[in-house]
């Protein structure tokens, strides 16, 4: 078993990385559908491990059994069962207490299940990260860094889960959403680093200080773009709530300054990466991942144009966010390649 875990550690780590990206995809879908408050509590949903499918399940009814922690909606407020009991013919207030985390008392089954599926992906990615960390003990004698980083990823996932809870309890505060996204990228980077230091075959790359510095710059610009993008997305969400879904054409008629900065930054991102691409080919540095970087940037710019000029068609927003996170991952691994080439001298 030990030898199997060691021989398949990279496969386990790759599966973990894919599942982490699936959480990012699910989170993007949650934002696209406005399902962030689909479950008012955490980690359960309305006090259940499997959330309700009908509003009637969240209403007080006579002769119904409730368990401690179950949540109902009554008079546009959330109430939590204080103990296990079965209701009588009359509502007894002493059995209930107000839900104090927030006052959002709306049930939308599609929103609830979209958020719940997001949480299921998060749990699955968490278990995969834990399994990766357990498998990493096979490296303890020869490379303790692998084990330590793998367990750091586990703690990172735990912290990310806690952040997810604070996002819900804050009624989707923009700053906390941004921190949640940046933490997801940090976990991606950590898992990619584990993959990098456990690889067997070494490719031949040439060292170029200017190239390495520009890769650093490109990566930083991508992170800034992601942060700015979450702020733009919050503005769009606010406009959608204010104007309604049928008014998509005017969501960006009066954008704030963040939108213009985000749009201008995209030009800088493109210029820096095009220069990297040209430098790579001209100096024959052999960093083939730059081809993927250019493809991803092209998709990212195209999806941004589609959103801005074609009234946010379906799936354009999650595609924009997910491609940005994939771009970050490829650029980070490219940076690791340049650093490894420098150390090999």
RODO-2510 file (C-alpha; in nm, 4 decimals, decimal comma):
residues 345
     n   res          X          Y          Z
     1     x     0,0000     0,0000     0,0000
     2     x     0,2800     0,2394     0,0878
     3     x     0,4569     0,1847    -0,2455
     4     x     0,1263     0,2274    -0,4319
     5     x     0,0623     0,5597    -0,2599
     6     x     0,4102     0,6830    -0,3433
     7     x     0,3953     0,5678    -0,7065
     8     x     0,0536     0,7262    -0,7547
     9     x     0,1087     1,0366    -0,5434
    10     x     0,1236     1,2705    -0,8439
    11     x    -0,1971     1,1224    -0,9825
    12     x    -0,3656     1,1751    -0,6459
    13     x    -0,2350     1,5328    -0,6409
    14     x    -0,3573     1,6006    -0,9953
    15     x    -0,7048     1,4717    -0,9057
    16     x    -0,6997     1,6981    -0,6006
    17     x    -0,6072     1,9946    -0,8207
    18     x    -0,8904     1,9172    -1,0637
    19     x    -1,1404     1,8961    -0,7773
    20     x    -1,0191     2,2287    -0,6383
    21     x    -1,0784     2,3834    -0,9788
    22     x    -1,4228     2,2213    -0,9829
    23     x    -1,4971     2,4090    -0,6602
    24     x    -1,3947     2,7310    -0,8356
    25     x    -1,6261     2,6432    -1,1257
    26     x    -1,9120     2,5681    -0,8852
    27     x    -1,8462     2,8932    -0,7002
    28     x    -1,8596     3,0834    -1,0293
    29     x    -2,1962     2,9245    -1,1066
    30     x    -2,3200     3,0235    -0,7624
    31     x    -2,2305     3,3848    -0,8344
    32     x    -2,3783     3,3729    -1,1845
    33     x    -2,7121     3,2470    -1,0543
    34     x    -2,7111     3,4645    -0,7420
    35     x    -2,7307     3,1553    -0,5231
    36     x    -2,4831     3,2638    -0,2578
    37     x    -2,7543     3,2863     0,0084
    38     x    -2,9313     2,9700    -0,1033
    39     x    -2,8319     2,8180     0,2309
    40     x    -2,8569     3,0682     0,5171
    41     x    -2,6425     2,8619     0,7549
    42     x    -2,3170     2,6646     0,7337
    43     x    -2,2109     2,3847     0,7023
    44     x    -2,5699     2,2560     0,7021
    45     x    -2,8438     2,4050     0,4871
    46     x    -3,1503     2,5241     0,6801
    47     x    -3,0254     2,2911     0,9539
    48     x    -3,0304     1,9832     0,7278
    49     x    -2,7493     1,7755     0,5814
    50     x    -2,9652     1,7354     0,2699
    51     x    -3,1506     2,0611     0,2021
    52     x    -3,5248     2,0933     0,1419
    53     x    -3,6703     2,0963    -0,2074
    54     x    -4,0025     2,2668    -0,1325
    55     x    -4,0946     2,5720     0,0718
    56     x    -4,3500     2,3675     0,2654
    57     x    -4,0588     2,1863     0,4301
    58     x    -3,9517     2,5174     0,5869
    59     x    -4,2909     2,6147     0,7243
    60     x    -4,4339     2,5378     1,0656
    61     x    -4,6950     2,2636     1,0496
    62     x    -4,8892     2,0832     1,3238
    63     x    -4,7876     1,7278     1,4046
    64     x    -4,4442     1,7620     1,2496
    65     x    -4,1175     1,6500     1,4090
    66     x    -3,8251     1,8909     1,4252
    67     x    -3,4713     1,8318     1,5437
    68     x    -3,2481     2,0794     1,7226
    69     x    -3,0982     2,3214     1,4684
    70     x    -3,3700     2,2845     1,2034
    71     x    -3,4660     2,6197     1,0541
    72     x    -3,8089     2,7423     0,9464
    73     x    -3,9299     3,0622     0,7832
    74     x    -4,2075     3,2305     0,9786
    75     x    -4,3356     3,5841     0,9315
    76     x    -4,0402     3,6652     0,7013
    77     x    -3,7857     3,5634     0,9654
    78     x    -3,5700     3,2589     1,0307
    79     x    -3,6355     3,0581     1,3447
    80     x    -3,4159     2,7776     1,4789
    81     x    -3,5433     2,4779     1,6739
    82     x    -3,3970     2,4846     2,0267
    83     x    -3,4503     2,1111     2,0846
    84     x    -3,6010     1,7958     1,9388
    85     x    -3,9809     1,8074     1,9523
    86     x    -4,3040     1,7401     1,7655
    87     x    -4,5391     2,0310     1,7031
    88     x    -4,8905     2,0435     1,8460
    89     x    -5,1956     2,2188     1,7044
    90     x    -5,0612     2,5579     1,8115
    91     x    -4,7300     2,7306     1,7487
    92     x    -4,5259     2,7416     2,0712
    93     x    -4,2627     3,0209     2,0595
    94     x    -4,0610     2,8652     2,3424
    95     x    -3,9488     2,5873     2,1072
    96     x    -3,7795     2,8370     1,8787
    97     x    -3,5177     3,1084     1,8845
    98     x    -3,4357     3,3731     1,6208
    99     x    -3,1548     3,3010     1,3772
   100     x    -2,9078     3,5775     1,4635
   101     x    -2,6369     3,5370     1,1983
   102     x    -2,8348     3,7487     0,9511
   103     x    -3,1944     3,8348     0,8586
   104     x    -3,2093     3,6940     0,5044
   105     x    -3,5235     3,4768     0,5097
   106     x    -3,5876     3,3693     0,1504
   107     x    -3,6151     3,0186     0,0071
   108     x    -3,5437     2,9552    -0,3590
   109     x    -3,5006     2,5822    -0,4294
   110     x    -3,2757     2,6291    -0,7325
   111     x    -3,0509     2,8691    -0,5386
   112     x    -3,0448     2,6367    -0,2395
   113     x    -2,9385     2,3339    -0,4400
   114     x    -2,6866     2,5278    -0,6482
   115     x    -2,5166     2,6452    -0,3271
   116     x    -2,5479     2,2979    -0,1748
   117     x    -2,3763     2,1348    -0,4759
   118     x    -2,1008     2,3953    -0,4442
   119     x    -2,0509     2,2854    -0,0852
   120     x    -2,0485     1,9180    -0,1862
   121     x    -1,7665     1,9886    -0,4330
   122     x    -1,5861     2,1736    -0,1565
   123     x    -1,6194     1,8745     0,0765
   124     x    -1,5030     1,6370    -0,1976
   125     x    -1,1984     1,8543    -0,2681
   126     x    -1,1318     1,8680     0,1057
   127     x    -1,1323     1,4889     0,1376
   128     x    -0,9082     1,4603    -0,1699
   129     x    -0,6623     1,7071    -0,0147
   130     x    -0,6644     1,5082     0,3088
   131     x    -0,5964     1,1856     0,1170
   132     x    -0,3101     1,3573    -0,0663
   133     x    -0,1647     1,4667     0,2665
   134     x    -0,1881     1,1163     0,4076
   135     x    -0,0178     0,9763     0,0964
   136     x     0,2566     1,2381     0,1318
   137     x     0,3931     1,0581     0,4393
   138     x     0,5598     0,8196     0,1929
   139     x     0,7976     1,1089     0,1107
   140     x     0,8777     1,1934     0,4735
   141     x     1,2206     1,0298     0,4903
   142     x     1,3558     1,1658     0,1618
   143     x     1,1641     1,4917     0,1149
   144     x     0,9845     1,6308     0,4189
   145     x     0,8834     1,9401     0,2217
   146     x     0,6280     1,7374     0,0263
   147     x     0,4591     1,6189     0,3456
   148     x     0,4670     1,9576     0,5159
   149     x     0,3234     2,1369     0,2125
   150     x     0,0562     1,8720     0,1663
   151     x    -0,0653     1,9208     0,5226
   152     x    -0,0440     2,2958     0,4766
   153     x    -0,2863     2,2471     0,1864
   154     x    -0,5222     2,0622     0,4228
   155     x    -0,5159     2,3502     0,6698
   156     x    -0,5598     2,5885     0,3767
   157     x    -0,8750     2,4037     0,2707
   158     x    -1,0028     2,4193     0,6264
   159     x    -0,9394     2,7925     0,6392
   160     x    -1,1100     2,8295     0,3009
   161     x    -1,4163     2,6473     0,4353
   162     x    -1,4238     2,8873     0,7310
   163     x    -1,3977     3,1791     0,4897
   164     x    -1,6937     3,0369     0,2993
   165     x    -1,8954     3,0411     0,6195
   166     x    -1,8012     3,4038     0,6902
   167     x    -1,9083     3,4977     0,3354
   168     x    -2,2546     3,3521     0,4025
   169     x    -2,2843     3,5115     0,7460
   170     x    -2,1774     3,8505     0,6056
   171     x    -2,4535     3,8393     0,3417
   172     x    -2,1914     3,8079     0,0649
   173     x    -1,9734     4,1032     0,1658
   174     x    -1,7589     4,1982    -0,1394
   175     x    -1,4293     4,2104     0,0543
   176     x    -1,4832     3,8634     0,1969
   177     x    -1,5754     3,7253    -0,1465
   178     x    -1,2479     3,8662    -0,2811
   179     x    -1,0453     3,7143     0,0037
   180     x    -1,2232     3,3827    -0,0558
   181     x    -1,1187     3,3881    -0,4224
   182     x    -0,7588     3,4861    -0,3511
   183     x    -0,7338     3,2049    -0,0958
   184     x    -0,8546     2,9600    -0,3607
   185     x    -0,5712     3,0737    -0,5888
   186     x    -0,3235     3,0339    -0,3031
   187     x    -0,4336     2,6727    -0,2556
   188     x    -0,4024     2,6109    -0,6304
   189     x    -0,0483     2,7489    -0,6190
   190     x     0,0391     2,5270    -0,3234
   191     x    -0,0839     2,2093    -0,4940
   192     x     0,0957     2,3062    -0,8158
   193     x     0,4179     2,3519    -0,6196
   194     x     0,3765     2,0036    -0,4729
   195     x     0,3334     1,8668    -0,8243
   196     x     0,6420     2,0541    -0,9396
   197     x     0,8766     1,9259    -0,6705
   198     x     0,7597     1,5646    -0,7121
   199     x     0,7940     1,5409    -1,0895
   200     x     1,0365     1,2815    -1,2231
   201     x     1,1383     1,4062    -1,5653
   202     x     1,3124     1,7372    -1,6036
   203     x     1,2658     1,9407    -1,9184
   204     x     1,5468     2,1500    -2,0573
   205     x     1,4800     2,5222    -2,0184
   206     x     1,7156     2,8097    -2,0768
   207     x     1,7725     3,0745    -1,8145
   208     x     1,6859     3,4342    -1,8887
   209     x     1,6606     3,6859    -1,6040
   210     x     1,4427     3,9284    -1,7988
   211     x     1,2034     3,6459    -1,8868
   212     x     1,1776     3,5315    -1,5233
   213     x     1,1123     3,8857    -1,3998
   214     x     0,8429     3,9352    -1,6620
   215     x     0,6767     3,6081    -1,5624
   216     x     0,6649     3,7403    -1,2064
   217     x     0,5075     4,0616    -1,3358
   218     x     0,2556     3,8738    -1,5493
   219     x     0,1524     3,6598    -1,2524
   220     x     0,1080     3,9630    -1,0258
   221     x    -0,0983     4,1368    -1,2928
   222     x    -0,3235     3,8324    -1,3198
   223     x    -0,3853     3,8327    -0,9444
   224     x    -0,4634     4,2049    -0,9544
   225     x    -0,7032     4,1431    -1,2422
   226     x    -0,8801     3,8700    -1,0466
   227     x    -0,9203     4,1010    -0,7463
   228     x    -1,0458     4,3844    -0,9653
   229     x    -1,2731     4,1412    -1,1456
   230     x    -1,4441     4,0362    -0,8226
   231     x    -1,5125     4,4030    -0,7487
   232     x    -1,6546     4,4601    -1,0975
   233     x    -1,8660     4,1513    -1,0552
   234     x    -2,0042     4,2901    -0,7300
   235     x    -2,1024     4,6102    -0,9117
   236     x    -2,2758     4,4027    -1,1786
   237     x    -2,4573     4,1996    -0,9131
   238     x    -2,5782     4,5191    -0,7472
   239     x    -2,7007     4,6528    -1,0812
   240     x    -2,8790     4,3264    -1,1527
   241     x    -3,0620     4,3488    -0,8196
   242     x    -3,1464     4,7151    -0,8771
   243     x    -3,2504     4,7000    -1,2421
   244     x    -3,3601     4,3387    -1,2796
   245     x    -3,2426     4,0538    -1,4995
   246     x    -3,4311     4,1831    -1,8031
   247     x    -3,2232     4,5050    -1,8034
   248     x    -2,8880     4,3395    -1,8803
   249     x    -2,8251     4,5897    -2,1606
   250     x    -2,7884     4,8763    -1,9122
   251     x    -2,6047     4,7005    -1,6291
   252     x    -2,2806     4,8663    -1,7409
   253     x    -2,4171     5,2009    -1,8622
   254     x    -2,2688     5,3844    -1,5647
   255     x    -1,9829     5,1665    -1,4370
   256     x    -1,7629     5,2724    -1,1483
   257     x    -1,3891     5,3443    -1,1683
   258     x    -1,2969     4,9816    -1,0912
   259     x    -1,4446     4,8694    -1,4228
   260     x    -1,2267     5,1093    -1,6227
   261     x    -0,9155     5,0084    -1,4282
   262     x    -0,9966     4,6416    -1,4850
   263     x    -1,0473     4,6990    -1,8565
   264     x    -0,7260     4,9019    -1,8920
   265     x    -0,5283     4,6438    -1,6979
   266     x    -0,6308     4,3819    -1,9529
   267     x    -0,4307     4,5730    -2,2150
   268     x    -0,1251     4,5727    -1,9892
   269     x    -0,1686     4,1995    -1,9229
   270     x    -0,1837     4,1312    -2,2950
   271     x     0,1221     4,3443    -2,3746
   272     x     0,3378     4,1824    -2,1042
   273     x     0,2447     3,8302    -2,2079
   274     x     0,2885     3,9003    -2,5793
   275     x     0,6376     4,0312    -2,5012
   276     x     0,7038     3,7125    -2,3025
   277     x     0,5859     3,5031    -2,5966
   278     x     0,8122     3,6890    -2,8392
   279     x     1,1088     3,6723    -2,6019
   280     x     1,0572     3,2996    -2,5530
   281     x     1,0601     3,2330    -2,9267
   282     x     1,3377     3,4757    -3,0103
   283     x     1,5748     3,3456    -2,7406
   284     x     1,4558     2,9836    -2,7903
   285     x     1,3907     2,9365    -2,4197
   286     x     1,1531     2,6418    -2,4825
   287     x     0,8814     2,7403    -2,2352
   288     x     0,5927     2,5759    -2,4197
   289     x     0,3398     2,6644    -2,1471
   290     x     0,3387     3,0164    -2,2885
   291     x     0,1279     2,8856    -2,5755
   292     x    -0,1429     2,7982    -2,3252
   293     x    -0,1019     3,1338    -2,1562
   294     x    -0,1718     3,3137    -2,4830
   295     x    -0,4726     3,0937    -2,5611
   296     x    -0,6201     3,1521    -2,2148
   297     x    -0,5643     3,5274    -2,2353
   298     x    -0,7379     3,5276    -2,5723
   299     x    -1,0403     3,3484    -2,4261
   300     x    -1,0355     3,5789    -2,1252
   301     x    -1,0375     3,8940    -2,3373
   302     x    -1,3049     3,7508    -2,5683
   303     x    -1,5323     3,6572    -2,2781
   304     x    -1,4847     4,0059    -2,1306
   305     x    -1,5855     4,1656    -2,4611
   306     x    -1,8866     3,9356    -2,4871
   307     x    -2,0045     4,0358    -2,1396
   308     x    -1,9548     4,4076    -2,1949
   309     x    -2,1006     4,4354    -2,5440
   310     x    -2,3458     4,1468    -2,5705
   311     x    -2,5365     4,1920    -2,2435
   312     x    -2,3864     3,9161    -2,0287
   313     x    -2,5035     3,6041    -2,2151
   314     x    -2,5456     3,2822    -2,0199
   315     x    -2,2229     3,1285    -1,8835
   316     x    -2,0027     3,4209    -1,9960
   317     x    -1,9419     3,5324    -1,6368
   318     x    -1,8342     3,1946    -1,4911
   319     x    -1,6193     3,1281    -1,7998
   320     x    -1,4431     3,4604    -1,7453
   321     x    -1,3696     3,3809    -1,3801
   322     x    -1,2690     3,0178    -1,4303
   323     x    -1,0359     3,0957    -1,7213
   324     x    -0,8681     3,3621    -1,5065
   325     x    -0,8010     3,1048    -1,2322
   326     x    -0,6664     2,8530    -1,4862
   327     x    -0,4463     3,1250    -1,6337
   328     x    -0,3066     3,1928    -1,2870
   329     x    -0,2254     2,8241    -1,2455
   330     x    -0,0428     2,7972    -1,5773
   331     x     0,1536     3,1166    -1,5133
   332     x     0,2486     3,0005    -1,1646
   333     x     0,3775     2,6688    -1,2965
   334     x     0,5662     2,8577    -1,5664
   335     x     0,7289     3,0631    -1,2917
   336     x     0,8303     2,7435    -1,1131
   337     x     0,9892     2,6229    -1,4368
   338     x     1,1991     2,9389    -1,4651
   339     x     1,3119     2,9145    -1,1030
   340     x     1,4050     2,5491    -1,1452
   341     x     1,6068     2,6319    -1,4569
   342     x     1,7990     2,8978    -1,2613
   343     x     1,8737     2,6547    -0,9777
   344     x     1,9992     2,3927    -1,2247
   345     x     2,2888     2,6103    -1,3369
***
